[in-house]
C-alpha cells in the first residue's frame, strides 16, 4: 500500500505525552527524529495508515504566557506521519 487509501485509518497521538512515554520506555531522550523504528512498526502492524501528531508546533512567548489557548481550534496544529511503507511489511 504505497498510496493514500480512499478511507485511511489515522491514529492520533498527544505528541508530548507520547514522546515522554517513549523516553521512559527506552531510558533515553526520544524526540521525533529519534523515535525507534519498531515503535512506528508497532503502529503500522495495528493497521494504521498514518499517525496524527497533535501539538507539534513551536510555541511563541505569547502562547506560553496565555496558556491554555481559547476557542475551539486555538493552538491546534498537527504533523501527519505516513506509515504506508511500514504497512506493506505487515500485510
C-alpha positions in Angstrom: 0.0 0.0 0.0 2.2 2.8 -1.2 -0.6 5.3 -1.9 -3.1 7.2 0.3 -6.1 4.9 0.7 -9.6 6.2 0.0 -10.5 5.7 3.7 -7.3 5.9 5.7 -7.1 4.9 9.3 -5.3 7.6 11.3 -4.0 7.2 14.8 -4.0 10.4 16.9 -1.2 10.8 19.4 -0.7 13.6 22.0 2.9 14.1 20.9 4.5 15.5 24.1 3.0 12.7 26.2 3.9 10.0 23.8 7.5 11.2 23.5 7.8 11.3 27.3 6.5 7.7 27.4 8.9 6.7 24.7 11.8 8.3 26.6 10.9 6.4 29.8 10.4 3.2 27.9 13.8 3.4 26.1 15.6 5.0 29.0 16.9 7.9 26.9 15.6 11.1 25.5 13.4 10.4 22.5 12.3 13.2 20.1 10.6 13.0 16.7 13.8 12.4 15.0 14.9 9.5 17.2 11.7 7.5 17.7 12.8 3.9 17.2 11.6 2.3 14.0 10.0 -0.5 15.9 7.6 2.0 17.5 6.4 3.1 14.0 6.3 -0.6 13.0 4.0 -1.4 16.0 1.5 1.3 14.9 1.6 0.1 11.3 1.1 -3.5 12.4 -2.1 -2.4 14.1 -3.4 -1.3 10.7 -2.9 2.4 10.9 -2.1 4.3 7.6 -0.8 7.4 9.3 -0.2 9.0 12.7 -1.5 12.4 13.6 1.0 14.0 15.9 -1.1 16.6 17.8 0.6 19.6 19.3 3.7 19.8 17.1 4.5 23.4 16.8 6.9 26.0 18.2 5.1 27.9 21.0 5.7 31.6 20.9 6.3 33.6 24.1 2.7 34.9 23.8 1.3 31.4 23.6 3.3 30.3 26.7 2.1 33.4 28.6 -1.6 32.9 27.5 -1.8 29.2 28.1 -4.3 27.5 27.8 -5.5 28.8 24.4 -9.1 29.9 23.9 -11.6 28.9 21.3 -12.4 25.5 19.8 -9.4 25.4 17.4 -7.0 27.6 19.3 -3.5 26.1 19.4 -4.4 23.2 17.1 -1.7 22.1 14.7 -0.5 18.7 13.5 2.1 16.7 11.8 0.9 13.7 9.9 3.3 10.7 9.6 2.6 8.4 6.7 3.1 4.7 7.6 2.4 3.3 4.1 5.7 1.6 3.5 5.7 0.1 7.0 2.2 -1.2 6.4 3.4 -3.1 3.4 5.8 -5.1 5.7 2.9 -6.1 7.9 0.3 -7.0 5.2 
